[in-house]
Amino acid sequence: MVVTRWGARFMGVTPAGIWHLLGGAYRADRRAPPRAPFQMRAIGLADIWSDDPADPAYNHGLRAYAHPFSHENLHMGPPLYDVFLISDRNFPRAIPGKGSALFVHQWRKPRHPTAGCIAFAPADLDWILARWTPRSRILVRGSGHMSGQGPGLATGFGRRITDRGNPASKAFQDQGLT
């Protein structure tokens, strides 16, 4: 994934920073609720996420079959949002022009780019959720841009989560996240 220090999340660019996870959702028609330290809400066909800065509900989830502003359907065919987590990146007090919320969700496939989110294999995402604590953080740092050399690759979920000899560690290392 490409990382930037810029304030806005652009298509395919993940903002550098340290983020908390505030909650999430899952597809109850595809899986059981994941074990998590915060509320995980079941989503349905009407669940959307507003991504239009002109929308008064910008950067928030809504239930609507029709919505006049740009939005993303959370109940989609691909399994990307079978489980997804919402960070505190420009959420819940969203400021238009400061970028979209940062989601953590299931990947499409290994090393496949996202629209600026962070993605993991389903088993790894479940592993992270089961061990997440109120003190845990998402750490996204840019190896190039942060040093003034242009955009770089993401290099972090905190080592605290990944260095315990767990089955997910290799997946994190393969993605360059340790």
Steps between C-alpha positions, in 0.01 A plus 500: 500500500615853434518727805497879527519764773248713308178568691260348251467134409519481123402200292768238562691705760494420873562788741797465733414525867405319817136398517262336749232251399156620613269225379404300199247290319459160338280313254273285718382313190860381439653450843454500876579817692877529548646508849581867557559743790244746360159497338477314168173575321339268245455673163228447242405601148421862590829574677717761329792730590485862386823606326376834364636808683184691396279249687397608853555132595853496350725224634216323679302185450139527395212269422356594161410324178527830312725787604550823302870531592799288403530195725637148523277195541623310805297186415692410183556186293875461563587402859701818573251622760398163643683648800619860509626729773473876522792708625493847652654647182266798434222317686264538683537881476556508127639817346430529124826531306706318766462160333290191531485276803761225509353148491676176586338218303551166332732495204403417144819292472861527625677823400192627314465879541210662685341842455710625793380263770696225676415141407581155644415136440177408684679276754755774574227759545323269746832448683555876529146558627525226762814661646415868459494701824412861580876573500557351150558731203536486124835643398540601137833650411645581161850379424554747216270798535559536872870538426435755225551256211141478373230239576611185679361166612307445821718340763298457815234351715686530829762229559329440833229308313719317250800368694337236717559193283146504368386351168423849368859625547621354171209663316587837657866454406404398145307828467791700644300587810754414771 
